[in-house]
């Protein structure tokens, strides 16, 4: 469950160490000591030979996760997710996940000369990487060794897309990963840690062997500043439930106020959960610097001299990054993470996070009350 997971993150939080040292330790022990049990299983990555293929019998494994984001479970059981009536469908209904179909994509004409389209090697994995967060990888399959060697010779970037074991395919939306730590072991295996950058949508495959290379397109959250329709969220919803979204200059102020209220809910609940968990477990864990950097406390003040639009744009960007930073510390089922990364609605992402954290806060209040009662009796 999410609540127990967030408590586990806070209970074990703070055990951060040097990335490269931990990579070497993991490589030397090969037992991946200290990782959650769920990560001990091996995964068979896909090698597309037919539209409905079964992944080839080759292996890749994932080692440590960021210490302060240690998970109690990596369950993808959607029944464990909170049922939230107010959240937009796109961040609350796993059926809204977009999967990539190479057959239909190959039959569709795609323009490949746009400024926002480019070719990218893809690594389908049973993980979700969100912008601003890191993922460690242990690479020992030959084709992916080749892919990473090519990536290192070029721009250090590749794409991570969530692979769904049940559907035997990967998602259409993923995140560009930039290799930050790279070490080749004596036997040729590679230990890496990569940082999430921008999101992208897969348009079509341009290469399938020995590894997938695709034509992709950058995606970003919608903002009324660019004249885009913003999905209705909570107070923004159109009368009658039409769901047409907000457009035009009148939408900008409402959207900005909605985002400010939602991020404050998330920030307040997050600090409450941290405080209550520290009290419950007698610890002194703090939030990551990245969460603090993009928090409401660092909101850009109102612009002067006609710079209001620049201020709004800077705050929209900070709020988007804050929502992704929060994804990095929430214990959620894999598909729920993908929904939050996939959506182009910052407000919807923040609303889902606020509801999850507020549920965790209620749980922790009850646990602290019980602990205090037993302490008084003793």
C-alpha positions as CSV (number, residue, x, y, z in Angstrom):
1,X,0.0,0.0,0.0
2,X,1.1,3.5,-0.6
3,X,0.8,4.6,3.0
4,X,3.0,1.9,4.3
5,X,5.4,2.6,1.5
6,X,5.8,6.3,2.2
7,X,6.4,5.4,5.9
8,X,9.1,3.0,4.8
9,X,10.8,5.6,2.7
10,X,10.9,8.0,5.6
11,X,12.0,5.4,8.0
12,X,15.0,4.3,5.9
13,X,15.5,7.7,4.3
14,X,18.8,9.5,4.7
15,X,21.0,6.5,4.0
16,X,22.6,8.2,0.9
17,X,26.1,7.4,-0.2
18,X,28.4,8.1,-3.1
19,X,26.9,6.8,-6.3
20,X,30.0,5.3,-7.8
21,X,31.0,3.6,-4.5
22,X,27.6,1.9,-4.3
23,X,27.8,0.8,-7.9
24,X,31.1,-0.8,-7.3
25,X,29.8,-2.5,-4.1
26,X,26.8,-3.8,-6.0
27,X,29.0,-5.1,-8.8
28,X,31.4,-6.9,-6.4
29,X,28.8,-8.6,-4.3
30,X,26.2,-9.3,-7.1
31,X,23.7,-10.0,-4.3
32,X,22.6,-6.3,-4.5
33,X,22.6,-6.3,-0.7
34,X,20.0,-4.1,0.9
35,X,17.7,-3.7,-2.1
36,X,14.0,-4.5,-1.9
37,X,13.1,-8.2,-2.5
38,X,11.1,-7.3,-5.5
39,X,14.2,-6.1,-7.4
40,X,15.9,-9.5,-7.0
41,X,14.0,-11.0,-9.9
42,X,15.4,-10.9,-13.4
43,X,13.6,-9.3,-16.3
44,X,13.5,-10.3,-19.9
45,X,13.7,-7.2,-22.2
46,X,11.8,-7.3,-25.5
47,X,13.3,-8.1,-28.8
48,X,10.7,-7.4,-31.4
49,X,10.4,-10.1,-34.1
50,X,6.6,-10.0,-34.5
51,X,3.9,-7.6,-33.3
52,X,2.8,-9.9,-30.5
53,X,6.1,-11.4,-29.5
54,X,7.3,-13.0,-26.4
55,X,10.5,-11.4,-25.0
56,X,13.7,-13.2,-25.8
57,X,15.5,-15.2,-23.2
58,X,18.1,-12.6,-22.4
59,X,18.5,-10.8,-19.1
60,X,19.2,-7.5,-17.5
61,X,19.0,-6.6,-13.8
62,X,18.5,-3.5,-11.8
63,X,20.5,-2.8,-8.7
64,X,20.1,-0.2,-6.0
65,X,17.6,2.5,-5.9
66,X,18.2,5.9,-4.5
67,X,18.5,5.3,-0.7
68,X,16.1,8.0,0.4
69,X,13.5,6.7,-2.0
70,X,13.7,3.0,-0.9
71,X,10.5,1.2,-1.6
72,X,8.7,-1.3,0.5
73,X,7.1,-2.8,-2.6
74,X,7.2,-2.5,-6.4
75,X,3.7,-3.9,-6.8
76,X,1.8,-3.1,-9.9
77,X,-1.5,-4.2,-8.4
78,X,-3.8,-1.4,-9.4
79,X,-6.3,-2.4,-6.6
80,X,-3.8,-1.0,-4.2
81,X,-4.1,2.5,-5.7
82,X,-6.2,5.0,-3.9
83,X,-9.6,5.5,-5.5
84,X,-9.9,9.2,-6.0
85,X,-13.1,10.6,-7.5
86,X,-11.8,14.2,-7.9
87,X,-8.6,13.4,-9.8
88,X,-8.7,13.7,-13.6
89,X,-9.0,10.3,-15.3
90,X,-5.6,10.7,-17.0
91,X,-3.8,10.5,-13.7
92,X,-6.1,8.1,-11.9
93,X,-7.2,5.5,-14.4
94,X,-4.5,3.0,-15.6
95,X,-6.5,2.3,-18.7
96,X,-5.5,5.8,-19.8
97,X,-1.8,4.7,-20.2
98,X,-0.6,5.1,-23.8
99,X,1.1,2.1,-25.2
100,X,3.2,2.1,-28.4
101,X,2.0,-0.1,-31.3
102,X,4.8,-0.4,-33.9
103,X,2.4,-1.9,-36.5
104,X,0.0,1.0,-36.5
105,X,2.8,3.4,-36.2
106,X,4.6,2.0,-39.3
107,X,1.3,2.4,-41.3
108,X,1.0,6.1,-40.3
109,X,2.9,8.9,-42.1
110,X,5.1,10.7,-39.6
111,X,7.0,13.9,-40.4
112,X,10.6,13.5,-39.3
113,X,12.0,16.9,-40.0
114,X,10.5,18.9,-37.1
115,X,12.6,20.8,-34.7
116,X,11.2,18.7,-31.8
117,X,11.7,15.3,-33.4
118,X,14.9,13.3,-33.2
119,X,16.2,9.7,-33.2
120,X,16.9,8.1,-29.8
121,X,18.0,4.6,-28.7
122,X,15.3,3.0,-26.5
123,X,15.7,0.9,-23.4
124,X,12.3,-0.7,-22.4
125,X,12.5,-1.4,-18.7
126,X,10.0,-2.3,-15.9
127,X,10.6,1.0,-14.3
128,X,9.4,4.6,-14.7
129,X,12.0,7.4,-14.9
130,X,10.6,10.9,-14.4
131,X,12.4,14.1,-15.3
132,X,14.9,15.2,-12.6
133,X,15.2,11.7,-11.0
134,X,17.9,9.1,-11.4
135,X,18.0,5.4,-12.3
136,X,20.9,3.0,-11.7
137,X,21.4,0.1,-14.2
138,X,23.6,-3.0,-14.4
139,X,24.0,-3.9,-18.1
140,X,25.3,-7.3,-19.1
141,X,23.4,-8.3,-22.2
142,X,25.6,-7.9,-25.3
143,X,23.2,-5.8,-27.4
144,X,22.7,-3.3,-24.6
145,X,26.4,-3.1,-23.9
146,X,26.7,-2.1,-27.6
147,X,23.9,0.4,-27.2
148,X,25.6,2.1,-24.2
149,X,29.0,2.2,-25.9
150,X,27.4,4.0,-28.8
151,X,25.5,6.3,-26.5
152,X,28.8,7.2,-24.8
153,X,30.5,7.9,-28.1
154,X,27.7,10.4,-29.0
155,X,25.7,12.5,-26.6
156,X,25.3,10.2,-23.5
157,X,21.5,10.1,-24.0
158,X,19.0,7.3,-24.5
159,X,15.3,6.8,-23.8
160,X,13.7,4.8,-21.1
161,X,10.2,3.6,-21.7
162,X,8.1,1.5,-19.2
163,X,7.8,-2.1,-20.3
164,X,4.5,-3.8,-19.3
165,X,5.0,-7.5,-18.8
166,X,1.3,-8.3,-19.0
167,X,0.8,-6.5,-22.3
168,X,4.3,-7.4,-23.6
169,X,4.9,-3.9,-25.0
170,X,6.2,-0.6,-23.9
171,X,4.6,2.8,-23.3
172,X,4.4,5.5,-25.9
173,X,5.7,8.2,-23.5
174,X,9.1,7.9,-21.9
175,X,12.0,10.1,-20.6
176,X,15.3,11.0,-22.0
177,X,18.1,9.6,-19.7
178,X,21.5,11.1,-19.6
179,X,24.4,8.9,-18.5
180,X,26.0,10.5,-15.5
181,X,28.0,7.6,-14.0
182,X,29.6,5.0,-16.3
183,X,31.9,2.2,-15.3
184,X,33.0,-0.8,-17.4
185,X,34.0,-3.9,-15.4
186,X,36.7,-6.4,-16.3
187,X,34.3,-8.9,-17.7
188,X,32.6,-6.3,-19.9
189,X,29.5,-5.6,-17.8
190,X,28.6,-1.9,-17.4
191,X,27.4,-0.1,-14.3
192,X,25.6,3.2,-14.9
193,X,23.5,5.8,-13.3
194,X,21.4,8.1,-15.5
195,X,19.5,11.3,-14.9
196,X,16.0,11.9,-16.3
197,X,15.8,14.9,-18.6
198,X,12.9,15.7,-21.0
199,X,9.9,13.5,-21.8
200,X,9.2,12.2,-25.3
201,X,6.6,10.4,-27.4
202,X,7.6,7.5,-29.6
203,X,6.5,8.1,-33.2
204,X,8.0,5.1,-35.0
205,X,10.9,2.6,-35.0
206,X,13.8,3.4,-37.3
207,X,15.9,0.4,-36.2
208,X,15.0,-2.8,-34.4
209,X,18.3,-4.8,-34.3
210,X,20.4,-5.2,-32.3
211,X,18.5,-2.7,-30.2
212,X,15.6,-0.4,-30.8
213,X,16.1,3.1,-32.1
214,X,13.1,5.3,-32.6
215,X,12.0,8.6,-34.0
216,X,10.6,10.5,-31.0
217,X,9.1,13.9,-30.3
218,X,9.5,16.1,-27.2
219,X,6.4,16.5,-25.1
220,X,5.8,19.1,-22.3
221,X,3.0,20.1,-20.0
222,X,0.3,22.3,-21.5
223,X,0.2,25.9,-20.4
224,X,-2.3,28.6,-21.3
225,X,0.7,31.0,-21.9
226,X,1.3,29.2,-25.2
227,X,-2.4,29.2,-26.1
228,X,-2.8,25.6,-25.3
229,X,-6.0,24.2,-23.8
230,X,-5.4,23.1,-20.2
231,X,-7.3,20.0,-19.0
232,X,-10.0,20.9,-16.5
233,X,-9.0,20.1,-12.9
234,X,-11.2,20.6,-9.9
235,X,-12.3,24.2,-9.8
236,X,-11.3,24.7,-13.4
237,X,-13.8,22.2,-14.7
238,X,-16.2,23.6,-17.2
239,X,-19.9,23.9,-16.1
240,X,-21.9,20.8,-17.0
241,X,-18.8,18.6,-17.0
242,X,-18.0,19.2,-20.6
243,X,-14.3,19.0,-19.9
244,X,-13.4,21.4,-22.7
245,X,-10.5,22.8,-20.9
246,X,-9.3,26.4,-20.5
247,X,-8.0,28.7,-23.2
248,X,-7.2,32.3,-23.7
249,X,-6.0,35.1,-21.5
250,X,-8.8,34.6,-18.9
251,X,-7.5,31.1,-18.3
252,X,-4.0,32.1,-17.3
253,X,-4.9,33.7,-13.9
254,X,-7.2,30.9,-13.0
255,X,-4.7,28.3,-13.9
256,X,-1.9,30.0,-12.0
257,X,-4.1,30.3,-8.9
258,X,-5.1,26.6,-9.1
259,X,-1.5,25.5,-9.4
260,X,-0.4,27.7,-6.5
261,X,-3.2,26.1,-4.3
262,X,-2.4,22.6,-5.3
263,X,1.4,22.8,-4.9
264,X,0.8,24.3,-1.4
265,X,-1.4,21.4,-0.5
266,X,1.4,19.0,-1.7
267,X,4.1,20.9,0.2
268,X,2.1,21.2,3.4
269,X,1.1,17.5,3.4
270,X,4.7,16.4,2.5
271,X,6.2,18.3,5.4
272,X,3.5,17.0,7.7
273,X,4.2,13.4,6.6
274,X,7.9,14.0,7.2
275,X,7.4,15.5,10.6
276,X,5.0,12.7,11.7
277,X,7.2,9.9,10.4
278,X,10.2,11.3,12.2
279,X,8.3,11.4,15.4
280,X,6.9,7.9,14.9
281,X,10.3,6.4,14.2
282,X,12.5,8.7,16.3
283,X,14.5,9.8,13.3
284,X,15.7,13.1,11.8
285,X,15.2,12.6,8.0
286,X,15.0,15.7,5.7
287,X,13.7,16.2,2.2
288,X,16.0,16.2,-0.7
289,X,17.6,19.4,-1.9
290,X,15.8,19.0,-5.3
291,X,12.4,19.0,-3.7
292,X,13.3,22.0,-1.7
293,X,14.7,23.8,-4.7
294,X,11.5,23.6,-6.6
295,X,9.1,24.0,-3.6
296,X,6.6,26.8,-3.2
297,X,9.0,28.5,-0.9
298,X,11.1,29.4,-3.9
299,X,8.2,30.7,-6.0
300,X,9.2,33.6,-8.2
301,X,7.8,36.9,-6.9
302,X,5.4,39.0,-9.0
303,X,7.1,40.6,-12.0
304,X,7.5,44.3,-12.4
305,X,7.7,46.6,-15.5
306,X,5.6,44.3,-17.8
307,X,7.4,41.1,-16.7
308,X,4.3,39.4,-15.4
309,X,4.2,36.9,-18.2
310,X,7.9,36.0,-17.6
311,X,7.1,35.5,-13.9
312,X,4.1,33.2,-14.7
313,X,6.2,31.2,-17.1
314,X,9.0,30.8,-14.6
315,X,6.5,29.7,-11.9
316,X,4.8,27.2,-14.2
317,X,8.2,25.6,-15.0
318,X,9.1,25.4,-11.3
319,X,5.7,23.9,-10.4
320,X,6.2,21.3,-13.1
321,X,9.6,20.4,-11.8
322,X,8.3,20.3,-8.3
323,X,5.6,17.8,-9.3
324,X,8.3,15.6,-10.9
325,X,10.6,15.9,-7.8
326,X,7.7,14.6,-5.6
327,X,7.2,11.6,-7.9
328,X,10.8,10.7,-7.0
329,X,9.9,10.2,-3.3
330,X,6.5,8.7,-3.5
331,X,6.0,4.9,-3.2
332,X,3.4,4.2,-5.9
333,X,2.5,1.3,-8.2
334,X,4.4,1.3,-11.5
335,X,1.4,2.2,-13.7
336,X,0.4,5.1,-11.4
337,X,3.9,6.5,-11.8
338,X,3.6,6.2,-15.6
339,X,0.3,8.1,-15.6
340,X,1.9,11.0,-13.6
341,X,4.8,11.1,-16.1
342,X,2.6,10.7,-19.1
343,X,0.1,13.5,-18.3
344,X,0.6,17.0,-19.7
345,X,-1.4,18.5,-16.9
346,X,0.7,19.8,-14.0
347,X,-2.4,20.5,-11.9
348,X,-3.7,17.0,-12.3
349,X,-0.3,15.6,-11.3
350,X,-0.2,17.8,-8.2
351,X,-3.8,16.9,-7.3
352,X,-3.0,13.2,-7.3
353,X,0.1,13.7,-5.2
354,X,-1.8,15.9,-2.7
355,X,-4.5,13.2,-2.2
356,X,-1.9,10.5,-1.7
357,X,0.1,12.5,0.8
358,X,-3.0,13.6,2.7
359,X,-4.1,9.9,3.0
360,X,-0.6,9.1,4.4
361,X,-0.9,12.0,6.8
362,X,-4.2,10.7,8.2
363,X,-2.6,7.3,8.7
364,X,0.5,8.7,10.4
365,X,-1.6,10.9,12.8
366,X,-3.4,7.7,13.9
367,X,-0.1,5.8,14.4
368,X,1.5,8.7,16.4
369,X,-1.6,8.9,18.6
370,X,-1.5,5.2,19.3
371,X,2.3,5.4,20.1
372,X,1.7,8.3,22.4
373,X,-1.1,6.4,24.2
374,X,1.1,3.4,24.8
375,X,4.0,5.7,26.0
376,X,1.7,7.3,28.6
377,X,0.5,3.9,29.8
378,X,4.1,2.7,30.2
